[in-house]
Amino acid sequence: MTIALLLTLAALAIVDSTSFGTLGIPIFLLLSSQRSQVSRLMVYLATVAIFYFLVGVALMLGLSTLLENFGDVLRSRTAYMIQLALGVGLFALSFRFDPKRRRKLGKPEHRFEPRIGGPRVMVMLGLTAGLLEVATMVPYLAAIGMMTTSSLPVAQWVPLLVAYVLIMILPPLVLVGLRGVARGWLEPKLERLRAWMAKHSASAVSWALAIVGFLLARDAAVYLFFR
């Protein structure tokens, strides 16, 4: 384990900490109507951290190797036809969330704001956010790849995974602390950020669906029609 590896992993964790699931949703929860219920935000953050940690453990223990056993099935023509249909479907679905298109059709824009609930709701919200971000957790996958190629023993990569997920959830924890000591200064800024995120949330969902759908369809089309 080298200093360069540690610094690179820390940098990747900082990038991961700025995602919608690790920063956007916590800001919504922090500025919810039940402002005193910080414990619910803690449940959400703990769920996200545990989810990421378990995904990392699964990957480090060889989940990718297990999936390779089904490589022939996943590379069959039938599988690629299903992938093509899924990709086209996701791309088409993206237009339903496009704010510009909805305005032209005279329909109200979608707004995505997580709702506060009890601990069970917060756990479900954390799991949902984690599952939705699995396909886009590029920094995390890069970190897993680096630890794998470095041939780190379990006694080293487990603490690194713990440190990684803790760095991921550090920004909202810092915001909680700052809000406690400088609420009057910080809260208006968070409110503006929350309004901006709510305004552009539908557009972000639309673009995400379009990009994922395009990539899936393109990969399947290359296999089916250009090989």
N, C-alpha and C positions, 0 to 999 in steps of 0.2 A: 504494500500500500504506500503510495507516494503522496507528497504534498500536492503535486499537480492534479492527481486523481481526486483528492479531497476538495480542492478548489473548484474543479470542474463540476463535481457532483453538487456542490453548494450552489454554483451558478445555475445549474439546471433546476434545482429545487426552487430557487428564487423565481425563475421563469414560470414554473408550474404554480407558484403561489398567486399569480396574477390572473388565473383562469376564472371563468364565471362561477364555477362550483366552489372554488376556494376563496374567492374574494367578493364576487358579485352578489351571490346569495347571502353570505354573512352580512353584507352592508344592508341588504333589504331587511334581514332579521333584526339587525341592530337598531334600525330606525322604525321598527314596527310600532304599532299602537301600544303594545304591552312592553314598554321600554325597560321595565324593571326585571323582566324575565330573561336575564343574561344566561341563566342555567340552560335554557332551551337552545341557545346558540352554542353553548358548550357541548350539548348532546349532538347537535348537527356536526360540529367540527370533529368531535371524537369519532363519529360514524364515518366521515370522509377519510380521516387518517387511518382508521382500522381497515377500511375497504382497500385503500391504496397499499397499505402494508401487506395485506393478505394476497393481493394481486401480485405484488413484487415477490413474495415468498413462493407463490405458485410458479412464477416464471423462472425464478432462480433454481427451483427444484426440478425443472425440466418439463414444464407444461407444454412448451413448444415442441419438445421431442415426442411427447405423447401424441400431440396433434399430427405429427408427421406420419404416424402409423395409418392415418386416414387420408394420406396424400392422394392416392389413386382415386378415391371416391370424390374428393374435393376438386380434382382436376378433370373429372369426366365432363362430357358434353352436356349432360343433363344438369349438372351442378352449375355450369357456366350459363346455361339458359335461364336457370332460376336467378342467378346473380344479375344477368342482363335485365330481367324483368324487375327485380328489386331496385336496380339502379335507375331505370327509367321511371319507375313509380315514385321514388324519392325525389327525382328531379322535377317531376310533374307536381308533386305535393308541395314543393318549395314555393310555387306560384300562389298557393292558397294563403301564404303568410306574407307575401310581398306587399308592403304598405302602399306603394305606388299603384299597383294593380287593383288593390281593394278600394282605393280612393276613386279610381276611374269607374269602378263598378258601383260606386255609391255605398260600399259596405264599410262598417266601422273597422278600425285597425285592431289587431290583436295586441293585447298587453300581457306580458308574463311577469307576474309578481308573486313570489312564493308566499303562502299564507302561514301564519303562526298557528301552531297547534300544540298538543301535548307531546311528551317525550316520544311516544310511538310515531306520531306524525313527523317529528324531527328526524327520527331514524330512517323512516321511509323516504323522506326528502333527501337525506344524505346518500342513501343507497341509489336513489334515482339519479342524482347528480353524478355519482361515481360511474354508474353504468353508462350514462349518456356520454361521458367524457373518455371512456375506455379507448374508443377508436381514435381519439385525438390527443392522447397523453404521450405525444412524441418526446418531450424532454424526459419523462419518466422511463419510457422504453429505451431511450438512449443511455440513461443512467444504468439501467439493468444490463444492457449490452456491454457497457464499459466494465462493470463489476464482474460480469461473466468472463469476458476475455482476459481480465486480470487474474483469473483463477483464485479468487479470494476464498479462504476457508469460511465455514459457517460462522465461526466466532468473530469474524470481521464484517461480513456483509450484512448480518442481522442488525448489529448496532448502526451500520451505515443506513440501512433502510429506515430504521426508527428515526435517526437524525434527519433524513430526507423528508419524511412526512411531517415531522415537527416543524421544519423550516417552512413547509408548504402552508401550514395553518398559522404561522407566526404573525403575518400582517393583520388579520382580523383580531388576534389577541392583543396586538399593540394598539389597534383602534379602540378596543374595549377599555384598555388602560388609559389612553389619552382622553377618551370620552368621560372617564371618571374624574379626571383632574382638570380638563379644559373643555367642558361640554359646550359652553357658550361659544367658544371659538371654533370648535371642530364640527358641531352639528350642522350649521348652515352649509358648510362645504360638503358634508356627506349627503345632505338633502338634495343639493344640486347634482351631485354625482348619481344619486338614486334616481332622480327625475330623468337624467340623461340616459341612464341604462334602461329605464322603463320605456322611454320613447323609442329607443333603437333595438329593443329586445326582439321584436318581431322580425326586423330586418336581419338581425344576426342569425335567427333561427332559419329564415329563408335562405340566406347564403350558405349556412352550414349544410342544410339538406341538399341544396343544389350542387355543392362541391362534392359531397360524399356520393350523391347519386351519379354525378358525371364520372367520377373516378371508378366506381364500381361498373358502370355501363361500359366505359372505355376499355377497361381491362378484359371484360367478358367479350366485347365485340372484337378485340384484337385476336383473341383465341379462336373465336367461332368463325370469323370471316376473313382473316388476313394471315392465317397460318396454313 
